[in-house]
Amino acid sequence: MKAIREIIFIGAGNMATNLAIALQRANLVISQVYSRTESSAALLANTLHCSYTTDLQHLSQEADLYIVSLPDDVVIDLAPTLGQIVPQALMVHTGGSLSLDTLTQYRTLAGVFYPMQTVQKAAPISFEKVPIFIEGSNEGLTATLFELACKLSHSCYKISSQQRKGLHLAAVFANNFTNEMLAISYELLEKYHIPYEVIVPLIKETLTKAITNDDPRSSQTGPARREDLKVMDTHISMLRDECIKQEVYTTVSKAITASQVNYQESQNNNQRNK
């Protein structure tokens, strides 16, 4: 397959915006943007200095690659229509949990181009260190997508749909759930009239240890790690008027306790096997 030069984006959200800007900076041509919402399409098109459309039937037929960067449910709903659009061209989606066959059941030339990073429109990121995971419907397409990924990042990987689904699940825990824990912490500090800044050093130290240690379980501390039931009961009582937070506290504490048991067992096994 020939090298990719011209790209059209189907979608204009957070990932589409960041990825399109990064590809353009890597000297790829973004020739058109599609979005169901004209304001979103126009905003990204103006940033890229290209055309836009709100009608899939008006997409240009000349691009080498069509990148579908839309919510998973929308991609699934549009997949039959997308299968009929420029069937001779390569089309990929950027979904973490969508399998390759979301597209291949409707078209032959298809793939996945999944950058694993949290992104927002207002703050475009550098993709240099963002892991990009690719999959193609044949070896040639996979090689082509891998070459494209390497133009953006030093961390490129070929993985299967099943592996990518597991990766996305892990990413939800690492990113979305972690951020929600910080949001809960922020709300509790507000409730007790304490500035959020006082807990920032703790957050930084926690994340630093989680990143630098081989296994984040090794740096776990706190009442659940110690199985300090008196402290835990006090915390649960303090959350009696906030059922969701109370449930989160109880469930995560149980998870920590169980995780530490597994960790100690693995450490003991490692010692016996030396």
N, C-alpha and C positions, 0 to 999 in steps of 0.2 A: 504494500500500500504506500502511496506517495506521502511525503511529509506533510504535516498539518500546517497550513498557513492562514487560512481564513476561517473564522469561527462566528457562529450565531448563538446568542444566549436566549433560551426559552425560560424566562423567569427574570425578575429584577429585585429579588429580596436581598437579605444580608449576605448569604454565600455568593449569589450571582454577582453582586456588586463588588465584593472583595476579589473574587476569582477573576472576573472580567478585567478589573484594573490591573491585577498582577500579570495576567497574560498579555495585556497590551504593553505593559512595561517591559515584558520579555520579547517585545517586537513581533508579537502575533497581531493579526488584523481582526478586530472585532467589528464586523460590518453591519450588524443589526441586533436589536433587542426586542423580544416579545414579552408583554405582560398583559394580563386581563385588565389591569388598571392603567389607564392612560397616563396618569400623573407619575406612577412608578416607572413606566416604560420611558417616558420623556426625561425623567430625572437622570436615569442611568445613561440613556442615549446621549444626553447633553454632556455628561461627564466624559463619555468615550468619544464624542464627536462622530456619532454614527446615526443611522436611521432607526426608527422603531415602528412597531405595529401592535395592534391589539387583536389582530385576526390571524390565527395560525395559517389560514389559507393564503395569506399575503407574505409569508416568509420567502426570502430569497432562495433560489434553487442552486446558488453557486458556491456555497460554503463547503469546506472540507470536513467540518465538524460542527455538530449541533449539540450544545450542552444544555440539558434539561435540569434546571435548578429550581424546583418547586416543592411545596410540601408533599410528603409521601402519598397522602390520600388523593391529591390532585394528579400526581403522576400516574397513579393506578387508574384513575378515571379517564385520563387523557391518553393512556397507552394505546388503545386501538386507533385513535386518530393520529397519534404520533407515528404509528407503524406505516401509515399511508403517505407521510410527508417525506419527500426526497428519499425514497427507499434505497437509492444507490449510494447515499452518503452515510458516514459514520455518525451515530447518535449515542450519547452517554447520559446517564443521570448521576447526580452527586449525593444520592441518599446513602446514609449509613446502614439502614436496616432493609432497604429494598434489594431484592435479589436481582441478579443479572437477567433472569427470565421475565422480569417485569416488562422489559423491552424486547427480548429475543423471541418471545412468543408471537410478536407482531412484525418483527423485522429481522433481517439477517445480520446486518452490520450494526452491532450494538456493544456497549461496554459500560463500565462504571469508573468514575473519576471522583474519588472521595477524599477531600482534604479534611483531616481530623483536627479541627480547631473551632473554638467559639469565636464568632465574628459578629460585628454590627456594622450597619451602613455608615454610621457617622465616624467610624475610626478604622479606615483601611489598614490592614496589617501587612507585614512582610512575610512572604511564604517560604523564605529561605530555609527556615528550620521547622516548617510545618510538615508532619508526615502525610504523604499522599499515597493512597491505596488504590490500585487499579486492577481491573479485570476486563478481559475482552472475550468476544464470542469465538475468536480463534487466535492462534498464536501470533499471526501477523498483526492483528489489531491490538493485541496485548503489548507487543513490542512497540507499536506506534504510540500508544497511550503512555507507555513507560518513558519513552523518549521525550514526550511532551511534558510529563510530570517532572523530569529531571531538569527542564529549563526553568522550573520554578523553585524546586526544593532539592536539598542534599539528602533528604530522607524519603525515598520512594520504594514502595513494596508491591509485589504481586501477591494477592491473596484471593481466596475463594469467597463466594457469597456467604457461606456458613461462617467462615472465619470473621468476615466483616460484620456480620450480625453480632457475634460475640464481642468484637471490638467495640461496636457502638454501645452495647449494653454496659461494658466496662466504662466507656466514656461518660455515659449518663451518670453513673455513680461518682466518677472522679470529678466531673464538672458540674452538672445540674444539681445533683444532690448536695455536693459540697457547698455550692453557692446558696442553696436553700438553708443549710445549716447556719451559714453566716448571716443570712437574712433573719433567721429566728433569733440568733444572738443579738443582732442589731435591735430587734423589736423588744427583747427583754431588757437591754440596756436603756432603751428609751423609757420603758415602763418604770424603771428604778432611777431615772434621771441621771444616768451616767453617760458621759461622752463615748462615742464609738471608738475614738482614737486610743483609749486606754487598752483595748484588747488587740489592737493591730500588731504589736510586737509578738504576742502569743500566736497569732495567726501565721505570721511570717516564720517563726521558729518551727511551728508544727509542719508547715508545708516544706520548709527546707529539709527537715529530718525525713519527711516522707519521700522526698525526691532523692536525697543522698544515700539513704540506707537501702540495702539490697531488698529488704522486705519491710514495708511500713508497719507491719504488726510488731516489729521489734522496738518501735519507739512509742507504743501505746502506753498511756498513763491514765490516771483518773479513777473515780469510784467504781466503775464497772470492771475495770482491769483488776482492781484490788478486791472486788466483790464486797465493797463497803455498803452493806444494805441499809444502814442507818442514814447515811448521807443520801443515798438514792431515794429512800422513802421520803425524806424531807423535800427533795427536789420535785418528786412526783406530787406531793401535797401542795407545793407552791404553784403547780400548774393545774390545779383542780378546776379552775374556771376556763381553761384553754385545752379542750379535749384533744384537738389534733396535736398540739405540742406535747401534751402528756403521752399520747400514744406513740409519737415519734421517739420521745425520750425512753420509754419502756422498751420499744422494739429495738432501737439501736443499742441500748445497754445490753439486751440479751444477745445481740449479734456480736458485740465486743467480747462478752464473756465466752461465748462459743468459739469465736475466732482465736482467742488466746489459748484455749484448751487445744485447739488444732495446731497452733503455732508451737506450743510446748512439746506436743507429741512429735512434730516434725523435727524439732531441735534434738530431742532425745534419740530419735531414729538416726539422725545424722551422726550423733556422737557414737552410737553403737556400731555404725557402719564404718567408722574410721579405723 
